[in-house]
Amino acid sequence: MSGTRLRLLSVATVITLIAGYSLAAFYAPMDADQGFIQKIFYLHVPMAIVALCGFVLAGIFAILQLRTDDSKWDLRSYVAIHVSIILGVGVLITGAIWAKASWGHWWVWDEPTLVSFLIVFLLYGTYTPLRFSIEDRTKQARYASVFAITAGAFVPLNFAAVRAATATVHPRTFDRTGNLPGKMALAFLVCFIGMAFLYWLLFEYEIAHKTTVARLRSLKRKLADDDDGARARRSAAPELQVS
């Protein structure tokens, strides 16, 4: 992505996030039971959905890497997981804050929604150390892709199992129509789009950074090889003159 498109995406992300959380704070109605703390819903839930979708996206990139053996798909799979892990940390923090305010506990271990997300997060937390424990780049990309595909397939299966389970304290926001009134639904939708933009922005910035670093390293190696070749020619020139 070019610098101009990145700047446009940055502006769109900032505008959408400001609009979404302004709607959440001032336009969406206050929850009758939880009060203002319920507003964290507009941050917590979009972040969780986008993070989980990012894990699945990484699995798709990994499939393309195995099919084409192109390193660009391996890079995209790695970055997709990295950004989703960052958002996952935010999900766990905001979830703990919301749980403490609503239930009086930072965590509830018998709630399947909470525990399932933690399991997914810890699963992907092993991705980076496992990946970089392999020194061979070809094997590293192959094994990392297999991991991303397997774990990515686990995410929707885990989500379906949790939705089928009986909820204890965690609300089922989208189980039936009318859970979100019109104003709340509008605020949530704009916040969700803003969070998706944020994921896309972080993804593109990290791709640009890692691509630039790789090009600089390649250029340094080329310059070093040219310098070595020049020194070798200079050292060989007197010998040729003597002979």
Summary of the structure (lengths in Angstrom):
residues: 243
radius of gyration: 24.1
end to end distance: 56.0
largest distance: 96.6
contacts: 709
relative contact order: 0.15
helix: 82%
strand: 1%
